[in-house]
Amino acid sequence: MSKYVELNEKTVIDYVNSKMEFFRPDAEYVCNEIGDGNLNLVFRVKDTKNNKSVIVKQALPYVRAAGEEWPLDIGRGEIESHILDIEYKLTDGLVPKVYFYDTDMYCMAMEDLDNYIIMRYGLLDYIQYPKFADQISDFLVKTLLLTSDVVMEHKEKKESVKEFINPELCEITEDLVYTEPFHIGARNNMEEAIVKFHQEEIVDDEELAREVAKLKFDFMNNAQALLHGDLHTGSIFVNQDSTKVIDPEFAFYGPMAYDIGALIANLIMNYISTKASLEEGELRQKHEAFLLDAIREVIDQFKAKSLEIWDEVVTDKMAKAKGFKEYYINDVLVNTAGVTGCEMIRRTVGFAHVKDLDGIADDTKRIKAKKDNMHLAKVLIKNRAEIVTGEEYLRLIEKYL
């Protein structure tokens, strides 16, 4: 790290110009640090005169949300830049284009999605995105199915598994998603009003612990496909026409269910937030309908699109056995429901929350929403073998929310 220097709003402009010929000589610069995640510095460098801009993302040697007492492998950005290159090709541009990665500064420059909005913020403003479900299901099918053993040549796939070993960030997921929220203490973070509920309904539930343990060890041992690894509404940029997925620094080879479940969980939590925060009326009805449609369509379109292209893309002879493709995709969707539940619980009582729930202004409604969220999550985890269609998610949402 001898050449590593932490960038700031003043130094990043010269840094970008030293690495690439992007801006014109007469550029008039505005630079802002816009990162709101837990790990990295993110800058937007813009030439206001010629209306050109670039995003610069630099890894820090620690977890930004926790400080230097939580060190983190600074080389994770190289994995992220490589993953973005792969996903850009696989998905025909459903991720931002990477311009360069600097191995000395642990820094990359990429396409600025300045006409997009982070999906979480759009959803919290009750904006609907009609093309989202179709585009994100395309992203899931092309990044997951096409990087699995049923499609890739097996030796090539095993080499790829080696290349994307990501132990430190996987450990964060293993701890923060699959372990700490189901115990007392550690880095858990919850309101006093739900401490007793958490103890009685989550920690003391032995059946729940057993089912979460199964999901945890599937996450740790099932190198099924190349995951994004942190696919939630804060990792997606959207507008009315297009979807772009960002921040795949948690990427590694793991179970497909993890990406799909994390996304579905965040859509459900926005649905819960909408019910708690928005008065009954046309806007609430419209937004709830959009979210329910999105949940159903992401699940059902992932299945339908995977089955549709299976015979065309699958290379393993045994994977072409009659009935196997239906078994394979259904098996993915079984654990998707379980991952959905784990993500919902960890975002309620774990280290990293979501604004959807924490931002509910009314104390009584917020506490009820968080309890309802965990209650539904338990159902999803325990009954996941029966939850393999979008309609089944909607049935449970109607029943428990």
Secondary structure, 3 states (H helix, E strand, C coil): CCCCCCCCCCCHHHHHHHHCCCCCCCCCEEEEECCCCCCEEEEEEEECCCCEEEEEEEECCEECCCEEEEECCCCHHHHHHHHHHHHHHHHCCCCCCEEEEECCCCEEEEECCCCCEEHHHHHHCCCCCCCHHHHHHHHHHHHHHHHCCCCCCHHHHHHHHHHCCCHHHHHHHHHHCCCHHHCCCCCCCCCHHHHHHHHHHHHCCHHHHHHHHHHHHHHHHCCCEECCCCCCHHHEEECCCCEEECCCCCCCEECHHHHHHHHHHHHHHHHHHHHHHCCCCHHHHHHHHHHHHHHHHHHHHHHHHHHHHHHHHCCCCHHHCCCHHHHHHHHHHHHHHHHHHHHHHHHHHCCCCCHHHHCCCCHHHHHHHHHHHHHHHHHHHHCHHHCCCHHHHHHHHHHHC
